[in-house]
Amino acid sequence: MLTEETSSFFTSPDEPGQGDGPFLEPIHSSENGYCMLYRINRLGRFRVLKCLKPEYRGNPTYEGLLRKEFEIGFGLDHPNICQYYSFRHTGELGNCIEMEWVDGRTLEELLAGGRPGAELQMSVLDQLCDALSYMHSKQVLHRDIKPSNIIVTHKGDVVKVIDFGFSDSDSHSVLKASAGTALYTAPEVLKGAPAGISSDIYSLGLIIAALTGRHRAVVRRCCDPRPARRYSSVADVKKALHSKWPAVSGILFILLVATFALFPYVSGWFSRADVAAELPEPVTVPVDSSALTPADTLSIDPPSSVAPARHVKSTAKEPAPQVTTPQEDPVDDTVIDELFRQATELFD
């Protein structure tokens, strides 16, 4: 009988599995790939076995790829990278990689239900950037970053990067051919150029676009067709994702565009015609013309607040000078609209 002071199982605990045989559970087999995955229950803990498909077993090329993947994965130790435990041979499956079982859903499955909230978006990107930065610090290129190779755990939303089947490192001298998924592979790699950090950054840019739909300036730079124009490191990408400068620069650009567009109208408010209209009337003095000789003139000094003295020759009132304001060329509204559209993109 259970009491508040005691604890017990509500049902009988499961018996730990003995060996791999009856506890092998197939969980994935890629249509175009050369590997398949099994889950095993070893002494009460789930593990994953990655092995070659039957038609590829014994092929030196694919056996070499499997061995290379293990060596690269085994040398990585990061909380956001799936752990690789051992490389062993089983009678039923041949050579296998034993690795960590991650209880979660792929980013591809997560996005199938719609984009997550902004907080989870940034959490996933931060963890993914940390994993890639760590890999690159170990001279390892993933070469196949895509939503189906990123798992987000059910508990804690921890990111795990998986599948190093196409990865490469400086320490390996074989199997250097271009590889990856065409949709997420950098254009220079598709053309046969060797992969580099910039090619992983290109794939990361596509992940950012798919996950957030925002940060367009960051995505454009990550996915620039010219590798030299992309970010130099994943750390720079992460910093740009958290930068507030794009929004500030966007506001400044909009103000600049608005000033340029409205300048002809604003300048009209302070035209010379308006200034002339505010000047006081000219000072006139009645003079008896019969008492003057042709050489005589009468000059009257105006008040000091009114501009320079003028000579008066007759009593006729001089008309105010007529100053015409030059007509400005009208601004094309379509040009203004396009400038505003480009400026507002910087807010993202």
Protein Blocks (a to p, Z undefined) as FASTA:
>chain_A
ZZfkbccdfbdcddddedjklmpccfbdcfklmbdcddddeehiacddddddfklgopak
lmmmmmmmmmmmmmpccfkbccdfbdcddfklopaddddddddddfklmmmnopadfklm
mmmmmmmmmmmmmmmmnopafklacfklcccdfbhpaacdehjllgccfkbcghkbccdj
fklgcfklmnopacdfklmmmmmmmmmmmmnopaklmmmmmmgcblklmcfbfklmmmmm
mpcklmmmmmmmmmmmmmmmmmmmmmmmmgfklmmmmpccdddddddfklpcfkbccddd
ddfkbccddddfbfbdcddddddddddddddfklmmmmmmmmmmmmZZ
